[in-house]
Amino acid sequence: MLNNIGGSTIAEAKERLSHHEVLGWIAYRQKYGTLDRNRRLERHFAILTHLTSRVAGGKAELNDYMLYSQQAQVVISLEQAVEAWS
């Protein structure tokens, strides 16, 4: 499981975590974002770079500095997905 919350496998997490604990982790993620350290570091460095760029007169957006997150945002239509999977 992600960051060993509840155990190292999904089966262990289902066995060890109560419904209340799962809701607590969901609320935590909604408030603070992902638990993935790499993405959190990427976001922090992107914010610093973005602020530095803006002070210097740059026009780039925050997401321009978050390459790892941009790769995860690939969106395809339902028809394209069906074609790819068949």
All heavy atoms as an XYZ file, in Angstrom:
691
protein
N       0.836     -1.174      0.000
C       0.000      0.000      0.000
C       0.878      1.233      0.000
O       2.021      1.189      0.395
C      -0.895      0.020      1.232
C      -2.023     -0.989      1.220
S      -3.253     -0.733     -0.045
C      -3.841      0.883      0.333
N       0.302      2.343     -0.366
C       1.019      3.602     -0.435
C       1.536      3.999      0.939
O       0.778      4.101      1.896
C       0.096      4.692     -0.978
C       0.711      6.052     -1.222
C       1.833      5.950     -2.256
C      -0.334      7.012     -1.704
N       2.845      4.161      1.056
C       3.497      4.552      2.310
C       3.189      3.590      3.454
O       3.186      3.980      4.612
C       3.126      5.985      2.708
C       3.658      6.992      1.720
O       4.682      6.753      1.091
N       2.979      8.093      1.583
N       2.886      2.353      3.136
C       2.592      1.304      4.126
C       1.455      1.657      5.073
O       1.444      1.261      6.228
C       3.850      0.937      4.912
C       4.831      0.173      4.062
O       4.433     -0.588      3.186
N       6.113      0.365      4.307
N       0.471      2.382      4.604
C      -0.699      2.695      5.429
C      -1.582      1.460      5.472
O      -2.121      1.035      4.469
C      -1.476      3.895      4.859
C      -0.614      5.140      4.931
C      -2.789      4.090      5.606
C      -1.207      6.335      4.239
N      -1.676      0.852      6.613
C      -2.513     -0.315      6.793
C      -1.829     -1.628      6.489
O      -2.338     -2.677      6.806
N      -0.685     -1.599      5.871
C       0.033     -2.816      5.530
C       0.732     -2.679      4.193
O       0.642     -1.649      3.529
N       1.413     -3.739      3.793
C       2.171     -3.668      2.544
C       1.371     -4.160      1.337
O       1.834     -4.043      0.219
C       3.475     -4.463      2.673
O       3.190     -5.809      3.005
N       0.189     -4.707      1.557
C      -0.667     -5.137      0.450
C      -2.087     -4.624      0.674
O      -2.447     -4.227      1.787
C      -0.718     -6.676      0.319
O      -1.357     -7.208      1.483
C       0.677     -7.286      0.168
N      -2.884     -4.661     -0.377
C      -4.274     -4.238     -0.260
C      -5.035     -5.151      0.694
O      -5.850     -4.687      1.491
C      -4.938     -4.197     -1.651
C      -4.289     -3.085     -2.477
C      -6.441     -3.976     -1.535
C      -4.752     -3.015     -3.907
N      -4.748     -6.441      0.634
C      -5.430     -7.390      1.526
C      -5.137     -7.071      2.990
O      -6.042     -7.097      3.835
C      -4.995     -8.816      1.190
N      -3.865     -6.756      3.306
C      -3.517     -6.401      4.680
C      -4.214     -5.113      5.104
O      -4.684     -4.998      6.236
C      -2.004     -6.226      4.825
C      -1.230     -7.522      4.809
C       0.269     -7.291      4.919
O       0.704     -6.133      5.133
O       1.017     -8.267      4.788
N      -4.276     -4.144      4.208
C      -4.925     -2.871      4.537
C      -6.412     -3.083      4.814
O      -6.962     -2.505      5.755
C      -4.730     -1.866      3.406
N      -7.077     -3.903      4.000
C      -8.498     -4.173      4.224
C      -8.718     -4.862      5.561
O      -9.714     -4.633      6.238
C      -9.055     -5.041      3.093
C      -9.276     -4.295      1.806
C      -9.869     -5.209      0.742
C     -10.161     -4.462     -0.533
N     -10.733     -5.334     -1.570
N      -7.773     -5.712      5.946
C      -7.889     -6.443      7.196
C      -7.621     -5.547      8.413
O      -8.288     -5.657      9.444
C      -6.884     -7.597      7.185
C      -6.907     -8.494      8.390
C      -5.894     -9.615      8.247
O      -5.932    -10.330      7.239
O      -5.058     -9.737      9.160
N      -6.653     -4.626      8.291
C      -6.197     -3.851      9.439
C      -6.889     -2.504      9.627
O      -6.974     -2.015     10.742
C      -4.699     -3.604      9.317
C      -3.877     -4.863      9.405
C      -2.427     -4.555      9.243
N      -1.639     -5.783      9.255
C      -0.360     -5.842      8.976
N       0.284     -4.731      8.656
N       0.275     -6.974      9.003
N      -7.333     -1.865      8.547
C      -7.913     -0.527      8.660
C      -9.426     -0.594      8.841
O     -10.107     -1.326      8.137
C      -7.610      0.307      7.408
C      -6.170      0.750      7.204
C      -6.026      1.457      5.868
C      -5.717      1.655      8.322
N      -9.904      0.202      9.767
C     -11.354      0.295      9.938
C     -11.911      1.287      8.919
O     -11.170      2.055      8.304
C     -11.688      0.768     11.352
O     -11.302      2.126     11.506
N     -13.221      1.274      8.773
C     -13.875      2.204      7.848
C     -13.620      3.647      8.275
O     -13.389      4.523      7.450
C     -15.376      1.911      7.785
C     -16.125      2.783      6.839
N     -15.962      2.699      5.470
C     -17.019      3.775      7.064
C     -16.730      3.605      4.896
N     -17.392      4.272      5.836
N     -13.634      3.882      9.576
C     -13.393      5.223     10.121
C     -11.975      5.707      9.770
O     -11.776      6.878      9.423
C     -13.596      5.210     11.630
C     -13.401      6.543     12.279
N     -14.272      7.587     12.098
C     -12.417      6.995     13.091
C     -13.830      8.632     12.770
N     -12.716      8.292     13.389
N     -10.975      4.819      9.860
C      -9.598      5.194      9.514
C      -9.468      5.523      8.035
O      -8.774      6.472      7.666
C      -8.632      4.066      9.875
C      -8.423      3.897     11.361
C      -7.571      2.695     11.679
O      -7.924      1.582     11.214
O      -6.563      2.859     12.380
N     -10.127      4.751      7.193
C     -10.088      5.007      5.750
C     -10.686      6.380      5.446
O     -10.121      7.157      4.667
C     -10.824      3.900      4.961
C     -10.966      4.274      3.502
C     -10.091      2.573      5.101
N     -11.805      6.698      6.079
C     -12.409      8.021      5.884
C     -11.470      9.128      6.355
O     -11.401     10.195      5.743
C     -13.749      8.105      6.617
C     -14.864      7.221      6.066
C     -16.121      7.375      6.923
C     -15.153      7.532      4.618
N     -10.735      8.866      7.424
C      -9.759      9.838      7.913
C      -8.642     10.086      6.907
O      -8.232     11.227      6.672
N      -8.137      9.009      6.288
C      -7.088      9.156      5.266
C      -7.622      9.859      4.028
O      -6.924     10.653      3.396
C      -6.493      7.797      4.899
C      -5.492      7.333      5.905
C      -5.619      6.280      6.761
C      -4.219      7.921      6.189
N      -4.507      6.180      7.555
C      -3.631      7.169      7.219
C      -3.532      9.015      5.672
C      -2.373      7.479      7.741
C      -2.272      9.316      6.196
C      -1.715      8.554      7.209
N      -8.866      9.597      3.668
C      -9.471     10.284      2.518
C      -9.563     11.775      2.796
O      -9.220     12.602      1.952
C     -10.854      9.683      2.188
C     -10.684      8.263      1.620
C     -11.610     10.568      1.205
C     -11.985      7.501      1.472
N      -9.990     12.132      4.001
C     -10.083     13.545      4.374
C      -8.698     14.192      4.375
O      -8.536     15.335      3.925
C     -10.732     13.680      5.748
N      -7.702     13.470      4.849
C      -6.331     13.990      4.867
C      -5.851     14.281      3.454
O      -5.278     15.337      3.181
C      -5.403     12.982      5.552
C      -3.960     13.431      5.600
C      -3.496     14.183      6.665
C      -3.074     13.096      4.579
C      -2.181     14.602      6.720
C      -1.757     13.515      4.616
C      -1.317     14.268      5.696
O      -0.006     14.686      5.726
N      -6.081     13.336      2.537
C      -5.645     13.528      1.156
C      -6.372     14.682      0.491
O      -5.801     15.417     -0.295
C      -5.854     12.251      0.338
C      -4.803     11.201      0.663
C      -4.714     10.129     -0.382
N      -4.369     10.718     -1.659
C      -4.723     10.221     -2.829
N      -5.453      9.138     -2.879
N      -4.367     10.799     -3.938
N      -7.659     14.843      0.787
C      -8.405     15.956      0.205
C      -7.893     17.297      0.720
O      -7.866     18.279     -0.009
C      -9.902     15.814      0.499
C     -10.551     14.712     -0.294
C     -12.005     14.483      0.091
O     -12.456     14.919      1.147
N     -12.734     13.793     -0.760
N      -7.459     17.330      1.974
C      -6.988     18.581      2.563
C      -5.548     18.890      2.172
O      -5.220     20.027      1.834
C      -7.103     18.503      4.084
C      -6.711     19.793      4.776
C      -6.985     19.717      6.264
C      -6.638     21.048      6.930
N      -6.927     21.003      8.362
N      -4.666     17.876      2.192
C      -3.235     18.111      2.003
C      -2.670     17.597      0.683
O      -1.512     17.831      0.378
C      -2.439     17.475      3.152
C      -2.751     18.088      4.484
C      -3.494     17.394      5.425
C      -2.333     19.371      4.796
C      -3.790     17.942      6.662
C      -2.624     19.933      6.031
C      -3.351     19.222      6.953
O      -3.644     19.786      8.166
N      -3.452     16.889     -0.093
C      -2.967     16.390     -1.377
C      -2.405     14.985     -1.291
O      -2.597     14.276     -0.304
N      -1.687     14.615     -2.314
C      -1.177     13.262     -2.451
C      -0.203     12.886     -1.340
O       0.438     13.753     -0.738
C      -0.503     13.080     -3.819
O      -0.043     11.736     -3.945
C       0.684     14.006     -3.987
N      -0.068     11.603     -1.093
C       0.900     11.098     -0.125
C       2.232     10.761     -0.797
O       3.201     10.453     -0.116
C       0.345      9.851      0.575
C      -0.953     10.044      1.356
C      -1.447      8.702      1.866
C      -0.763     11.021      2.482
N       2.276     10.825     -2.109
C       3.483     10.502     -2.860
C       4.541     11.581     -2.627
O       4.357     12.746     -2.974
C       3.139     10.408     -4.351
C       4.319      9.982     -5.206
O       5.415      9.754     -4.660
O       4.134      9.882     -6.426
N       5.659     11.193     -2.022
C       6.717     12.152     -1.704
C       7.259     12.846     -2.950
O       7.570     14.032     -2.911
C       7.860     11.450     -0.987
C       7.529     11.047      0.404
C       8.735     10.406      1.077
N       8.304      9.733      2.270
C       8.709      8.539      2.622
N       9.570      7.888      1.899
N       8.260      7.988      3.731
N       7.402     12.107     -4.032
C       7.948     12.692     -5.256
C       7.056     13.810     -5.785
O       7.534     14.870     -6.188
C       8.148     11.628     -6.324
C       9.231     10.649     -5.950
O      10.178     11.006     -5.253
N       9.086      9.414     -6.383
N       5.770     13.575     -5.801
C       4.853     14.609     -6.289
C       4.778     15.799     -5.343
O       4.645     16.942     -5.778
C       3.464     14.024     -6.515
C       3.450     13.128     -7.729
C       2.066     12.826     -8.145
N       2.102     11.955     -9.307
C       1.072     11.708    -10.060
N      -0.078     12.269     -9.798
N       1.181     10.911    -11.080
N       4.873     15.548     -4.041
C       4.870     16.653     -3.087
C       6.121     17.507     -3.262
O       6.045     18.738     -3.251
C       4.763     16.129     -1.660
C       3.404     15.503     -1.365
C       3.344     14.970      0.038
N       3.209     16.044      0.996
C       2.068     16.391      1.560
N       0.961     15.754      1.243
N       2.019     17.363      2.437
N       7.290     16.858     -3.407
C       8.528     17.602     -3.650
C       8.457     18.370     -4.958
O       8.881     19.528     -5.029
C       9.721     16.644     -3.674
C      10.337     16.301     -2.342
C      11.408     15.228     -2.507
C      10.924     17.523     -1.671
N       7.922     17.711     -5.985
C       7.796     18.378     -7.271
C       6.942     19.641     -7.144
O       7.298     20.699     -7.670
C       7.166     17.445     -8.303
C       6.965     18.113     -9.643
C       6.102     17.311    -10.576
O       5.083     16.742    -10.123
O       6.445     17.264    -11.762
N       5.854     19.555     -6.417
C       4.984     20.710     -6.248
C       5.688     21.835     -5.486
O       5.589     22.999     -5.851
C       3.696     20.322     -5.530
C       2.760     21.500     -5.322
C       1.354     21.051     -5.020
N       0.479     22.161     -4.758
C      -0.068     22.936     -5.695
N       0.182     22.688     -6.959
N      -0.859     23.938     -5.369
N       6.422     21.490     -4.429
C       7.126     22.515     -3.668
C       8.178     23.226     -4.520
O       8.279     24.458     -4.497
C       7.771     21.917     -2.418
C       6.790     21.456     -1.396
N       5.832     22.278     -0.854
C       6.601     20.247     -0.819
C       5.105     21.604      0.018
N       5.551     20.362      0.053
N       8.954     22.455     -5.277
C       9.959     23.076     -6.134
C       9.314     23.867     -7.266
O       9.820     24.907     -7.675
C      10.921     22.029     -6.695
C      11.933     21.566     -5.679
C      11.958     20.254     -5.252
C      12.843     22.458     -5.137
C      12.885     19.829     -4.316
C      13.775     22.046     -4.199
C      13.796     20.730     -3.783
N       8.188     23.385     -7.760
C       7.482     24.118     -8.817
C       6.979     25.461     -8.291
O       7.052     26.476     -8.990
C       6.324     23.285     -9.356
N       6.493     25.478     -7.060
C       6.024     26.738     -6.468
C       7.181     27.721     -6.332
O       7.053     28.901     -6.691
C       5.342     26.485     -5.105
C       4.007     25.775     -5.320
C       5.157     27.783     -4.330
C       3.354     25.272     -4.044
N       8.332     27.236     -5.842
C       9.494     28.117     -5.713
C       9.943     28.649     -7.074
O      10.234     29.841     -7.231
C      10.647     27.370     -5.044
C      10.491     27.082     -3.560
C      11.610     26.180     -3.065
C      10.464     28.375     -2.772
N      10.000     27.779     -8.060
C      10.417     28.188     -9.400
C       9.419     29.168     -9.995
O       9.793     30.153    -10.628
C      10.564     26.951    -10.307
O      11.433     26.011     -9.670
C      11.143     27.325    -11.651
N       8.144     28.896     -9.814
C       7.092     29.767    -10.335
C       7.172     31.159     -9.716
O       7.081     32.171    -10.423
C       5.731     29.132    -10.077
C       4.583     29.921    -10.592
N       3.694     30.549     -9.752
C       4.180     30.208    -11.847
C       2.790     31.177    -10.472
N       3.062     30.994    -11.753
N       7.350     31.225     -8.404
C       7.465     32.516     -7.737
C       8.688     33.288     -8.222
O       8.619     34.494     -8.478
C       7.525     32.333     -6.219
C       6.236     31.888     -5.543
C       6.472     31.592     -4.072
C       5.155     32.933     -5.708
N       9.813     32.578     -8.371
C      11.029     33.217     -8.869
C      10.814     33.732    -10.280
O      11.233     34.844    -10.622
C      12.202     32.221     -8.838
O      12.332     31.697     -7.521
C      13.501     32.886     -9.263
N      10.158     32.953    -11.091
C       9.879     33.356    -12.472
C       8.980     34.595    -12.515
O       9.224     35.527    -13.287
C       9.211     32.203    -13.223
O       8.737     32.625    -14.476
N       7.952     34.627    -11.687
C       7.024     35.767    -11.666
C       7.724     37.048    -11.207
O       7.467     38.122    -11.736
C       5.823     35.476    -10.758
C       4.842     34.501    -11.345
C       4.212     35.099    -12.592
N       3.420     34.134    -13.291
C       2.155     34.301    -13.599
N       1.540     35.407    -13.283
N       1.517     33.363    -14.250
N       8.616     36.926    -10.214
C       9.352     38.097     -9.742
C      10.232     38.653    -10.862
O      10.396     39.862    -11.003
C      10.199     37.741     -8.498
C      11.197     38.830     -8.167
C       9.294     37.470     -7.308
N      10.773     37.759    -11.693
C      11.634     38.173    -12.796
C      10.836     38.603    -14.022
O      11.411     38.926    -15.056
C      12.582     37.037    -13.167
N       9.501     38.579    -13.940
C       8.662     39.034    -15.042
C       8.189     37.942    -15.973
O       7.648     38.211    -17.039
N       8.354     36.678    -15.587
C       7.931     35.559    -16.426
C       6.422     35.398    -16.465
O       5.704     35.891    -15.599
N       5.941     34.731    -17.493
C       4.495     34.540    -17.684
C       4.064     33.074    -17.541
O       2.927     32.736    -17.788
C       4.087     35.029    -19.083
C       4.442     36.465    -19.369
C       3.508     37.404    -18.661
C       3.806     38.826    -19.120
N       3.565     39.791    -18.109
N       4.986     32.185    -17.169
C       4.677     30.760    -17.085
C       3.692     30.490    -15.953
O       3.624     31.230    -14.969
C       5.949     29.953    -16.880
N       2.933     29.424    -16.095
C       1.981     28.981    -15.074
C       2.634     27.925    -14.189
O       3.632     27.316    -14.560
C       0.725     28.417    -15.729
C      -0.064     29.425    -16.530
C      -0.610     30.558    -15.672
O      -1.011     30.290    -14.516
O      -0.614     31.694    -16.150
N       2.053     27.700    -13.024
C       2.598     26.731    -12.080
C       2.711     25.336    -12.704
O       3.719     24.655    -12.538
C       1.725     26.675    -10.824
C       2.153     25.690     -9.748
C       3.527     26.047     -9.192
C       1.134     25.654     -8.633
N       1.688     24.918    -13.452
C       1.700     23.578    -14.043
C       2.803     23.394    -15.081
O       3.173     22.265    -15.394
C       0.348     23.256    -14.666
C      -0.705     23.004    -13.617
O      -0.386     22.642    -12.489
N      -1.951     23.200    -13.965
N       3.342     24.482    -15.623
C       4.452     24.375    -16.577
C       5.702     23.803    -15.921
O       6.570     23.258    -16.598
C       4.777     25.745    -17.186
C       3.643     26.275    -18.031
O       2.818     25.463    -18.499
O       3.578     27.507    -18.228
N       5.814     23.920    -14.625
C       6.978     23.425    -13.886
C       6.732     22.065    -13.247
O       7.600     21.536    -12.561
C       7.387     24.429    -12.803
C       7.759     25.771    -13.365
C       6.917     26.861    -13.208
C       8.931     25.949    -14.074
C       7.248     28.098    -13.724
C       9.274     27.170    -14.606
C       8.428     28.246    -14.424
O       8.746     29.470    -14.949
N       5.568     21.500    -13.434
C       5.222     20.221    -12.827
C       5.098     19.146    -13.907
O       4.021     18.679    -14.230
C       3.926     20.359    -12.023
C       4.061     21.335    -10.875
S       2.537     21.633     -9.968
C       2.175     20.019     -9.343
N       6.224     18.746    -14.447
C       6.238     17.799    -15.563
C       5.706     16.430    -15.171
O       4.997     15.793    -15.931
C       7.660     17.685    -16.116
C       8.252     18.994    -16.632
C       9.682     18.774    -17.099
C       7.404     19.567    -17.737
N       6.033     15.953    -13.977
C       5.585     14.642    -13.539
C       4.068     14.601    -13.441
O       3.421     13.650    -13.857
C       6.228     14.307    -12.194
C       5.928     12.923    -11.671
C       6.474     11.802    -12.258
C       5.096     12.753    -10.579
C       6.205     10.533    -11.771
C       4.819     11.498    -10.077
C       5.381     10.390    -10.685
O       5.100      9.141    -10.198
N       3.462     15.646    -12.910
C       2.014     15.706    -12.779
C       1.319     15.847    -14.121
O       0.224     15.359    -14.318
C       1.616     16.874    -11.872
O       2.108     16.660    -10.574
N       1.966     16.529    -15.078
C       1.375     16.699    -16.397
C       1.257     15.365    -17.124
O       0.300     15.124    -17.835
C       2.209     17.660    -17.237
C       2.115     19.087    -16.784
C       3.047     19.991    -17.562
O       3.773     19.543    -18.442
N       3.024     21.265    -17.235
N       2.220     14.480    -16.913
C       2.177     13.179    -17.579
C       0.987     12.357    -17.124
O       0.432     11.589    -17.879
C       3.463     12.399    -17.299
C       4.678     12.997    -17.960
C       5.952     12.288    -17.548
O       5.935     11.399    -16.706
N       7.055     12.699    -18.133
N       0.548     12.529    -15.887
C      -0.565     11.744    -15.350
C      -1.916     12.261    -15.814
O      -2.930     11.637    -15.584
C      -0.500     11.750    -13.825
N      -1.960     13.398    -16.503
C      -3.228     14.003    -16.872
C      -3.606     13.731    -18.326
O      -4.255     14.551    -18.959
C      -3.174     15.511    -16.622
C      -3.014     15.877    -15.175
C      -2.890     17.368    -14.980
O      -2.833     18.131    -15.930
N      -2.847     17.790    -13.740
N      -3.241     12.581    -18.856
C      -3.603     12.240    -20.218
C      -5.084     11.876    -20.243
O      -5.537     11.020    -19.494
C      -2.746     11.055    -20.728
C      -3.202     10.625    -22.097
C      -1.283     11.436    -20.735
N      -5.846     12.546    -21.087
C      -7.288     12.318    -21.160
C      -7.628     11.849    -22.571
O      -7.227     12.458    -23.548
C      -8.070     13.616    -20.839
C      -9.553     13.386    -20.965
C      -7.701     14.118    -19.462
N      -8.352     10.729    -22.636
C      -8.809     10.231    -23.929
C     -10.313     10.032    -23.856
O     -10.883      9.906    -22.775
C      -8.095      8.922    -24.330
C      -8.386      7.802    -23.335
C      -6.604      9.142    -24.477
C      -7.855      6.459    -23.758
N     -10.943      9.969    -25.013
C     -12.392      9.772    -25.042
C     -12.731      8.312    -24.785
O     -11.875      7.429    -24.878
C     -12.950     10.214    -26.393
O     -12.525      9.312    -27.400
N     -13.980      8.060    -24.500
C     -14.443      6.696    -24.266
C     -14.233      5.841    -25.508
O     -13.813      4.685    -25.424
C     -15.919      6.707    -23.854
C     -16.553      5.348    -23.598
C     -15.831      4.630    -22.468
C     -18.022      5.503    -23.277
N     -14.491      6.406    -26.677
C     -14.333      5.660    -27.931
C     -12.875      5.270    -28.150
O     -12.574      4.150    -28.577
C     -14.841      6.488    -29.125
C     -16.341      6.708    -29.144
C     -16.795      7.810    -28.194
O     -15.953      8.637    -27.758
O     -17.993      7.823    -27.861
N     -11.948      6.190    -27.848
C     -10.525      5.885    -27.997
C     -10.097      4.792    -27.024
O      -9.309      3.912    -27.386
C      -9.684      7.145    -27.767
C      -9.831      8.176    -28.845
C      -9.159      9.490    -28.463
O      -9.074      9.832    -27.286
N      -8.688     10.221    -29.476
N     -10.630      4.810    -25.823
C     -10.308      3.789    -24.836
C     -10.802      2.423    -25.286
O     -10.097      1.429    -25.170
C     -10.889      4.155    -23.482
N     -12.036      2.366    -25.797
C     -12.593      1.104    -26.272
C     -11.766      0.553    -27.418
O     -11.461     -0.649    -27.467
C     -14.079      1.284    -26.674
C     -14.602      0.041    -27.378
C     -14.926      1.603    -25.451
N     -11.359      1.417    -28.351
C     -10.506      0.982    -29.461
C      -9.184      0.442    -28.980
O      -8.700     -0.583    -29.453
C     -10.257      2.149    -30.420
C     -11.393      2.449    -31.352
C     -11.048      3.593    -32.305
O      -9.850      3.800    -32.579
O     -11.979      4.288    -32.753
N      -8.567      1.112    -28.009
C      -7.261      0.697    -27.502
C      -7.353     -0.634    -26.766
O      -6.426     -1.443    -26.817
C      -6.687      1.771    -26.592
N      -8.444     -0.872    -26.061
C      -8.568     -2.091    -25.253
C      -9.096     -3.279    -26.032
O      -9.057     -4.392    -25.542
C      -9.477     -1.838    -24.055
C      -8.890     -0.849    -23.091
C      -7.566     -0.610    -22.867
C      -9.598      0.005    -22.221
N      -7.409      0.357    -21.911
C      -8.637      0.764    -21.497
C     -10.944      0.236    -21.986
C      -8.996      1.706    -20.548
C     -11.285      1.184    -21.044
C     -10.327      1.892    -20.332
N      -9.614     -3.058    -27.245
C     -10.155     -4.208    -27.984
C      -9.179     -4.738    -28.993
O      -8.091     -4.341    -29.141
C     -11.440     -3.823    -28.692
O     -11.228     -2.743    -29.582
